[in-house]
Amino acid sequence: MVNSDIREQLRPFFEPRAVAIIGATNKKGKVGNVIFENFKRNKEKGIFKGNIYPVNPKLDEIDGYKVYHDVSELPDDTDLAVIAIPAPAVPETMKKIAEKGIKAVIIITGGFGELGEEGKRMEQEILEIARANGIRVIGPNCVGVYAPDTGVDTVFLPEEKMDRPKSGPIAFISQSGAFAAAMLDWAAMAGIGIGKMVSYGNKIDVDDADLMEYFAQDDEIKVMTFYIEGVKDGRKFMETAKRVTKIKPIIALKSGRTEYGAKAASSHTGSLAGQDVIYDAVFKQTGIIRAEDFEHMFDLAKAFAKCKLPKGDRIGIITDGGGAGVMASDAVAKFGLKLAELSEETIKFLKERFPPHAVVGNPTDVVGDTDAERYRLALEAFIKDPNVDAILLIVLFQVPLLDEKEVIDIITDYAKKSDKPIVVVSMGGYKTDKYAKMLEERGIPVYPTPERGVRALAGLVRYAKYVRGNGE
Amino acid sequence: MVNSDIREQLRPFFEPRAVAIIGATNKKGKVGNVIFENFKRNKEKGIFKGNIYPVNPKLDEIDGYKVYHDVSELPDDTDLAVIAIPAPAVPETMKKIAEKGIKAVIIITGGFGELGEEGKRMEQEILEIARANGIRVIGPNCVGVYAPDTGVDTVFLPEEKMDRPKSGPIAFISQSGAFAAAMLDWAAMAGIGIGKMVSYGNKIDVDDADLMEYFAQDDEIKVMTFYIEGVKDGRKFMETAKRVTKIKPIIALKSGRTEYGAKAASSHTGSLAGQDVIYDAVFKQTGIIRAEDFEHMFDLAKAFAKCKLPKGDRIGIITDGGGAGVMASDAVAKFGLKLAELSEETIKFLKERFPPHAVVGNPTDVVGDTDAERYRLALEAFIKDPNVDAILLIVLFQVPLLDEKEVIDIITDYAKKSDKPIVVVSMGGYKTDKYAKMLEERGIPVYPTPERGVRALAGLVRYAKYVRGNGE
């Protein structure tokens, strides 16, 4: 079912034995310096385990590393080349790379197809060399690869400018480099773990379909997220996506949806955005989940990374704030889900144990004077209830009698032992944020609004239905 | 045009000469203690300038404050009573308050109409006493008032549980108490200034229309935000809103939109949510801007608080990331705005000054190697261009050559001297967040996604059109 050649072809991008940095320099802030520093720092931390070979005809040494004057001089274990030299010099360098037998190349350099005919001609020349020699190319005009587990980091924005996220089971693939960088920075703050990021820019060779195929076989990755402006080989994309979505969920954010956006996309990456209805149809047919914006994309990714898949679409809501329960109920309707009709056993169980001013039903409102025990009782009942497929748990940690750590322990415990997905909504500020982060570290996805929590559940429900073969 | 009686009637809620806290106690964490502590802390800080009179028959002193045993003993300057004693004792206390001549009462206590017939009867009794004696009542079953400039704070969640936002030109009115508390906490983190918050709970007396009327005349308030589950006196609401929206923008988040949500709202505040289409029509007729969720509500409020109103709907986009520009262009179409067609002068001006790889157009992409000067040039041109009504400025601060402080100075400078609204989009993490906060402190609204920035501009455009009398 899967193409296992791709696994071997793309492996050096993520786990190189030795990386050549062509255009490495000691001038701080320059692309060739930041990339070198990234590898060096990760090597010193013991994360990057390969060798690092700077290439620059004018230097003999950078920071204690021997500099090679030419690609031809590189040691034989070099299996990845990262190119950060001016565009006109790239085709010649590609020839040397081919002679040397290096099979994986990331071309960071911009100034190719996006600038016009001469750039396109150079891209064609590079591609011909690559095809003739079995070389796979990421780029040009890209930020390349970020793989925190193996220490590969060609993101040429220094750490002073941009944080790096921790590792996790999400793969993130972005056509736009600046967007990729902003998202990595954002993910670091949001506590979202990115196992592998690839930004392919002009994608003359390695494309979305190749990366889907690779990540489908990558045990570290549970869910893939794509930011796409345009797809070149539609048939390959569809054929691959159809197979891969049965194995792992794929979420796509496709911009250029409107006439205005399509025109802007064409100026940006030269992508023909195409009619949006066609993309919509393609995503539906192939089981790709379409995200409305980047918050939606990562909201979904977080749910897939952390949750079990629900058996149906009947949502149970537990809250300690009535207003938030109303908003969540609205969202259940808006996103095409059902509010579960609680079983008589659940109603009876809770009514016997709750004070009269708590509201037993769906939503169940444990109300503002709740303690952690009421949450435990509600979770216990909802998990046992055969009419509930998934649980949205709203915790306003601000309420005075709630022991935050106790309720976090309870939620973690039930999420582990239950087969049903549980997502938490926590609205608040710095103090509640701390508790939200604690929950996330224990594997529970947390959302800042009821709408976003329900929308994430809707993604799980839809994908679960697709995988079970009940269609879109 | 406005009812100025209401100004005098409601003034003691926000600027009391002396507050009686009925049910004040020294038991930490209890409602009557937290409220007392709030006033005491604000008095010590010099923010609350009135007198504080704790009332409790069983105590003689709390923290050095003399405790009054009965309402009848209170000094004559008492003009606000905050009630935090069990529900059954409230009607009797109201009689004493009437005798004492106090004209403003906040009833924090719950256990009234929301619990059934006996509670409704008590509410009726309280209301009759109030009406007969010219007393205005906020509550019962509410968190009351938060007014940071004058130090009124009846929010009974202690500071350890919940942060308080700084002051600012936004009034926030919430039917739900827990939601109000969560939002204050959130606003504190988001850096959103709330000048006055009122959470009225069961609203037996002071209602949305009264508060609209009051805030219309309050010079500290520029924009009002309402979280509403249901409106009781529809005619009064409409008549007031119609007048007030011509003076200041009103943004409403109305939940219970769907059948599921309406049912949940009825269990929560006993509100008859009513058919959502009716609310939609009412909001449109009265010029109230409807928010989709709380992020939308405060995104809009921030724009109104900080921006000038645009003269039309033609948006100019400046970006240093092409992908983000595409997303913003899509959002312009999605939210019913127009992408401005730049004048020939603008195109010429920028083409002469920009490097060839920058994209002059709408969006104008200053690209990833931008410095602050390119932003200055683009702003200069867009502000002069008669075809541009409002500007969306996307700044990915991560790009390597951009001096963050310099670009912040430039944006602040142009926002001040221009008549056009300028909103900024900054995507990123902790580092860029710091720059976003700097911009906000200087009066520029900043949004975390292109969609949310454009959506905020759409709110400004729509309200500007309404005020000019060109209808909805």
HADDOCK unambig.tbl for C-alpha pairs under 7 A between the chains (distance, minus, plus):
assign (segid A and resid 115 and name CA) (segid B and resid 357 and name CA) 6.74 0.50 0.50
assign (segid A and resid 157 and name CA) (segid B and resid 398 and name CA) 6.88 0.50 0.50
assign (segid A and resid 157 and name CA) (segid B and resid 399 and name CA) 6.85 0.50 0.50
assign (segid A and resid 157 and name CA) (segid B and resid 400 and name CA) 6.16 0.50 0.50
assign (segid A and resid 161 and name CA) (segid B and resid 398 and name CA) 5.16 0.50 0.50
assign (segid A and resid 161 and name CA) (segid B and resid 431 and name CA) 6.95 0.50 0.50
assign (segid A and resid 162 and name CA) (segid B and resid 398 and name CA) 5.83 0.50 0.50
assign (segid A and resid 162 and name CA) (segid B and resid 431 and name CA) 6.82 0.50 0.50
assign (segid A and resid 163 and name CA) (segid B and resid 429 and name CA) 7.00 0.50 0.50
assign (segid A and resid 176 and name CA) (segid B and resid 323 and name CA) 5.62 0.50 0.50
assign (segid A and resid 178 and name CA) (segid B and resid 321 and name CA) 5.38 0.50 0.50
assign (segid A and resid 179 and name CA) (segid B and resid 321 and name CA) 6.66 0.50 0.50
assign (segid A and resid 179 and name CA) (segid B and resid 323 and name CA) 6.16 0.50 0.50
assign (segid A and resid 179 and name CA) (segid B and resid 324 and name CA) 6.67 0.50 0.50
assign (segid A and resid 182 and name CA) (segid B and resid 396 and name CA) 6.81 0.50 0.50
assign (segid A and resid 182 and name CA) (segid B and resid 398 and name CA) 6.89 0.50 0.50
assign (segid A and resid 182 and name CA) (segid B and resid 427 and name CA) 5.70 0.50 0.50
assign (segid A and resid 182 and name CA) (segid B and resid 428 and name CA) 4.74 0.50 0.50
assign (segid A and resid 183 and name CA) (segid B and resid 428 and name CA) 6.28 0.50 0.50
assign (segid A and resid 185 and name CA) (segid B and resid 428 and name CA) 5.01 0.50 0.50
assign (segid A and resid 185 and name CA) (segid B and resid 429 and name CA) 4.74 0.50 0.50
assign (segid A and resid 186 and name CA) (segid B and resid 427 and name CA) 6.93 0.50 0.50
assign (segid A and resid 186 and name CA) (segid B and resid 428 and name CA) 4.30 0.50 0.50
assign (segid A and resid 186 and name CA) (segid B and resid 429 and name CA) 4.16 0.50 0.50
assign (segid A and resid 188 and name CA) (segid B and resid 429 and name CA) 6.58 0.50 0.50
assign (segid A and resid 189 and name CA) (segid B and resid 429 and name CA) 4.99 0.50 0.50
assign (segid A and resid 189 and name CA) (segid B and resid 430 and name CA) 5.92 0.50 0.50
assign (segid A and resid 255 and name CA) (segid B and resid 326 and name CA) 6.39 0.50 0.50
assign (segid A and resid 255 and name CA) (segid B and resid 327 and name CA) 5.77 0.50 0.50
assign (segid A and resid 256 and name CA) (segid B and resid 326 and name CA) 5.99 0.50 0.50
assign (segid A and resid 256 and name CA) (segid B and resid 327 and name CA) 6.95 0.50 0.50
assign (segid A and resid 256 and name CA) (segid B and resid 330 and name CA) 6.18 0.50 0.50
assign (segid A and resid 257 and name CA) (segid B and resid 330 and name CA) 6.07 0.50 0.50
assign (segid A and resid 258 and name CA) (segid B and resid 330 and name CA) 5.32 0.50 0.50
assign (segid A and resid 258 and name CA) (segid B and resid 333 and name CA) 6.45 0.50 0.50
assign (segid A and resid 260 and name CA) (segid B and resid 329 and name CA) 5.29 0.50 0.50
assign (segid A and resid 260 and name CA) (segid B and resid 330 and name CA) 5.93 0.50 0.50
assign (segid A and resid 260 and name CA) (segid B and resid 333 and name CA) 6.59 0.50 0.50
assign (segid A and resid 261 and name CA) (segid B and resid 326 and name CA) 4.88 0.50 0.50
assign (segid A and resid 261 and name CA) (segid B and resid 327 and name CA) 6.53 0.50 0.50
assign (segid A and resid 261 and name CA) (segid B and resid 329 and name CA) 4.62 0.50 0.50
assign (segid A and resid 261 and name CA) (segid B and resid 330 and name CA) 4.40 0.50 0.50
assign (segid A and resid 264 and name CA) (segid B and resid 325 and name CA) 6.90 0.50 0.50
assign (segid A and resid 264 and name CA) (segid B and resid 326 and name CA) 5.14 0.50 0.50
assign (segid A and resid 264 and name CA) (segid B and resid 329 and name CA) 6.91 0.50 0.50
assign (segid A and resid 264 and name CA) (segid B and resid 363 and name CA) 6.78 0.50 0.50
assign (segid A and resid 265 and name CA) (segid B and resid 326 and name CA) 5.52 0.50 0.50
assign (segid A and resid 268 and name CA) (segid B and resid 322 and name CA) 5.25 0.50 0.50
assign (segid A and resid 321 and name CA) (segid B and resid 178 and name CA) 5.39 0.50 0.50
assign (segid A and resid 321 and name CA) (segid B and resid 179 and name CA) 6.67 0.50 0.50
assign (segid A and resid 322 and name CA) (segid B and resid 268 and name CA) 5.26 0.50 0.50
assign (segid A and resid 323 and name CA) (segid B and resid 176 and name CA) 5.63 0.50 0.50
assign (segid A and resid 323 and name CA) (segid B and resid 179 and name CA) 6.16 0.50 0.50
assign (segid A and resid 324 and name CA) (segid B and resid 179 and name CA) 6.69 0.50 0.50
assign (segid A and resid 325 and name CA) (segid B and resid 264 and name CA) 6.90 0.50 0.50
assign (segid A and resid 326 and name CA) (segid B and resid 255 and name CA) 6.38 0.50 0.50
assign (segid A and resid 326 and name CA) (segid B and resid 256 and name CA) 5.98 0.50 0.50
assign (segid A and resid 326 and name CA) (segid B and resid 261 and name CA) 4.88 0.50 0.50
assign (segid A and resid 326 and name CA) (segid B and resid 264 and name CA) 5.14 0.50 0.50
assign (segid A and resid 326 and name CA) (segid B and resid 265 and name CA) 5.53 0.50 0.50
assign (segid A and resid 327 and name CA) (segid B and resid 255 and name CA) 5.77 0.50 0.50
assign (segid A and resid 327 and name CA) (segid B and resid 256 and name CA) 6.95 0.50 0.50
assign (segid A and resid 327 and name CA) (segid B and resid 261 and name CA) 6.54 0.50 0.50
assign (segid A and resid 329 and name CA) (segid B and resid 260 and name CA) 5.30 0.50 0.50
assign (segid A and resid 329 and name CA) (segid B and resid 261 and name CA) 4.63 0.50 0.50
assign (segid A and resid 329 and name CA) (segid B and resid 264 and name CA) 6.93 0.50 0.50
assign (segid A and resid 330 and name CA) (segid B and resid 256 and name CA) 6.18 0.50 0.50
assign (segid A and resid 330 and name CA) (segid B and resid 257 and name CA) 6.07 0.50 0.50
assign (segid A and resid 330 and name CA) (segid B and resid 258 and name CA) 5.32 0.50 0.50
assign (segid A and resid 330 and name CA) (segid B and resid 260 and name CA) 5.93 0.50 0.50
assign (segid A and resid 330 and name CA) (segid B and resid 261 and name CA) 4.40 0.50 0.50
assign (segid A and resid 333 and name CA) (segid B and resid 258 and name CA) 6.45 0.50 0.50
assign (segid A and resid 333 and name CA) (segid B and resid 260 and name CA) 6.58 0.50 0.50
assign (segid A and resid 357 and name CA) (segid B and resid 115 and name CA) 6.79 0.50 0.50
assign (segid A and resid 363 and name CA) (segid B and resid 264 and name CA) 6.79 0.50 0.50
assign (segid A and resid 396 and name CA) (segid B and resid 182 and name CA) 6.80 0.50 0.50
assign (segid A and resid 398 and name CA) (segid B and resid 157 and name CA) 6.91 0.50 0.50
assign (segid A and resid 398 and name CA) (segid B and resid 161 and name CA) 5.17 0.50 0.50
assign (segid A and resid 398 and name CA) (segid B and resid 162 and name CA) 5.83 0.50 0.50
assign (segid A and resid 398 and name CA) (segid B and resid 182 and name CA) 6.88 0.50 0.50
assign (segid A and resid 399 and name CA) (segid B and resid 157 and name CA) 6.88 0.50 0.50
assign (segid A and resid 400 and name CA) (segid B and resid 157 and name CA) 6.17 0.50 0.50
assign (segid A and resid 427 and name CA) (segid B and resid 182 and name CA) 5.72 0.50 0.50
assign (segid A and resid 427 and name CA) (segid B and resid 186 and name CA) 6.94 0.50 0.50
assign (segid A and resid 428 and name CA) (segid B and resid 182 and name CA) 4.73 0.50 0.50
assign (segid A and resid 428 and name CA) (segid B and resid 183 and name CA) 6.26 0.50 0.50
assign (segid A and resid 428 and name CA) (segid B and resid 185 and name CA) 4.99 0.50 0.50
assign (segid A and resid 428 and name CA) (segid B and resid 186 and name CA) 4.29 0.50 0.50
assign (segid A and resid 429 and name CA) (segid B and resid 163 and name CA) 6.99 0.50 0.50
assign (segid A and resid 429 and name CA) (segid B and resid 185 and name CA) 4.73 0.50 0.50
assign (segid A and resid 429 and name CA) (segid B and resid 186 and name CA) 4.16 0.50 0.50
assign (segid A and resid 429 and name CA) (segid B and resid 188 and name CA) 6.58 0.50 0.50
assign (segid A and resid 429 and name CA) (segid B and resid 189 and name CA) 5.02 0.50 0.50
assign (segid A and resid 430 and name CA) (segid B and resid 189 and name CA) 5.93 0.50 0.50
assign (segid A and resid 431 and name CA) (segid B and resid 161 and name CA) 6.95 0.50 0.50
assign (segid A and resid 431 and name CA) (segid B and resid 162 and name CA) 6.83 0.50 0.50
